[in-house]
């Protein structure tokens, strides 16, 4: 399982503790985050967390370690939390393109964060958050589920589940669509 955009590394440790049979590959682009992930990994001492990989999600071939043999050979899942709203849309495009490339046939992509539904925020707090993000960078912002679905469909994935989470967040679960599997 690859965590795309691991940030500090605390989430990968949290998920890896109760799942010793799953190998976790944390990743991030920022050097400070990669150092923090290494520190969390060392502190946790879990055998199922591999060294963090530097991944640029805006590049559709984002995982050089998948090509050079130092990373996982195939992925069961990609988990990405709180990334696509604090990044330009090209990061979401690269995330999905890379997931289509690296996930095995039965693999899944999980996105966690705030999302809009039908162009509307699901909570006032998400609307305020969206405004603050766009004020910091006009390319950032809370994404609409329909836009993410369209992006997913373009690379052969279908949204199969929406899971409500605390603090007005959602988990969107994607798997290869039958249409995408037939054309691949």
C-alpha positions in Angstrom: 0.0 0.0 0.0 1.4 3.4 -1.0 0.5 6.5 1.0 0.8 9.3 -1.5 1.7 12.6 0.2 2.4 11.2 3.6 3.2 14.6 5.2 4.8 14.1 8.6 4.5 10.3 8.6 2.2 9.9 11.5 -0.7 8.5 9.5 1.3 5.7 7.9 2.5 4.6 11.4 -1.1 4.7 12.6 -2.3 2.5 9.7 0.6 0.2 9.7 0.3 -0.8 13.4 -2.9 -2.8 13.1 -2.1 -4.2 9.7 1.2 -6.1 10.0 0.5 -8.2 6.9 0.4 -5.1 4.7 3.6 -3.5 3.6 3.3 0.3 3.7 5.3 2.7 1.4 5.1 6.3 2.6 5.9 9.0 0.1 6.2 12.8 -0.2 7.8 15.4 -2.3 9.1 17.8 0.4 12.5 17.0 1.9 11.3 18.1 5.4 8.4 15.7 5.2 10.7 12.9 4.1 12.9 13.5 7.1 9.8 13.5 9.4 8.6 10.3 7.9 12.0 8.7 8.6 11.8 9.8 12.2 8.3 8.5 12.7 9.3 5.2 11.0 12.4 4.9 13.3 10.3 5.7 16.4 7.6 3.2 15.5 10.0 0.4 14.6 7.5 -1.4 12.5 8.8 -4.0 10.1 5.9 -3.3 7.6 6.8 0.4 6.9 9.4 0.8 4.1 11.6 3.9 3.7 9.8 6.9 2.3 10.0 7.5 -1.4 10.2 10.9 -3.0 7.3 11.2 -5.3 6.1 14.1 -7.4 2.4 13.5 -7.9 2.2 16.1 -10.7 4.3 13.7 -12.8 2.1 10.8 -14.2 5.2 8.5 -13.9 5.5 9.7 -10.3 7.2 6.7 -8.8 10.8 6.2 -10.0 11.3 3.5 -7.4 8.6 1.4 -9.2 11.0 1.4 -12.2 14.4 0.9 -10.6 13.4 -2.0 -8.4 13.8 -0.2 -5.1 10.1 0.3 -4.5 7.1 -2.0 -4.6 6.5 -4.0 -7.8 2.7 -3.7 -7.7 0.3 -1.8 -5.5 -2.7 -3.2 -3.7 -3.9 0.3 -2.9 -3.0 4.0 -2.9 -4.1 6.1 0.0 -4.0 9.9 -0.3 -5.2 12.1 2.5 -5.5 15.9 2.4 -3.5 16.4 -0.8 -5.5 17.3 -3.8 -7.1 20.4 -2.2 -3.8 21.9 -1.2 -2.2 21.4 -4.6 -2.8 22.4 -8.2 -5.3 20.3 -10.2 -2.3 18.8 -12.1 -1.4 16.9 -8.9 -4.8 15.2 -8.9 -4.3 14.4 -12.6 -0.9 12.9 -11.9 -2.2 11.0 -8.9 -4.8 9.3 -10.9 -2.5 8.7 -13.9 0.1 7.1 -11.7 -2.5 5.0 -9.8 -3.8 3.7 -13.2 -0.2 2.8 -14.1 0.9 1.2 -10.8 -2.1 -0.3 -9.2 -2.7 -4.0 -9.9 -6.0 -5.0 -11.6 -7.9 -5.4 -8.3 -6.2 -2.3 -6.7 -8.1 0.6 -5.2 -7.4 4.3 -4.8 -8.6 6.0 -1.6 -8.9 9.8 -1.3 -9.6 11.5 2.0 -10.4 15.1 2.6 -13.1 17.7 2.1 -15.1 17.7 -1.1 -18.0 19.6 -2.7 -21.1 17.8 -3.9 -22.8 19.2 -7.1 -20.8 22.4 -6.8 -21.8 23.0 -3.2 -19.9 22.7 0.0 -21.1 20.1 2.5 -20.5 22.4 5.5 -19.9 26.1 6.2 -16.4 25.2 7.6 -15.4 23.6 4.3 -16.5 26.8 2.4 -14.4 28.9 4.8 -11.5 26.5 4.4 -11.9 26.6 0.6 -11.7 30.4 0.6 -8.6 30.4 2.7 -6.9 27.9 0.4 -7.8 29.9 -2.7 -6.5 33.1 -1.1 -3.2 31.4 -0.5 -3.0 29.9 -4.0 -5.7 30.3 -6.7 -4.8 26.8 -8.0 -5.8 25.2 -4.7 -9.2 24.5 -3.3 -11.8 22.0 -2.2 -12.6 19.8 -5.2 -16.0 18.7 -6.4 -16.7 15.0 -6.4 -18.1 15.2 -10.0 -14.7 16.7 -11.2 -12.8 14.0 -9.4 -15.1 11.3 -10.9 -14.6 12.7 -14.4 -10.8 12.6 -13.9 -11.0 9.0 -12.6 -13.2 7.9 -15.5 -10.6 9.3 -17.9 -8.0 6.8 -16.6 -10.3 3.8 -16.2 -11.4 4.2 -12.5 -14.9 4.4 -11.1 -16.1 5.8 -7.8 -17.5 2.9 -5.9 -18.1 4.3 -2.4 -18.3 7.6 -0.5 -17.6 7.2 3.2 -18.6 10.1 5.5 -15.8 10.9 8.0 -15.5 13.3 11.0 -15.0 17.0 10.5 -17.0 17.1 7.2 -14.5 15.0 5.4 -15.1 12.1 3.1 -13.2 9.0 1.8 -13.8 8.5 -1.9 -13.0 4.9 -3.0 -12.1 4.2 -6.6 -11.5 0.9 -8.4 -10.9 0.0 -12.1 -14.1 0.4 -14.0 -15.4 -2.4 -16.3 -15.2 0.1 -19.1 -11.5 0.9 -18.2 -10.7 -2.8 -17.8 -12.1 -3.6 -21.2 -10.1 -0.9 -23.0 -6.9 -1.5 -21.1 
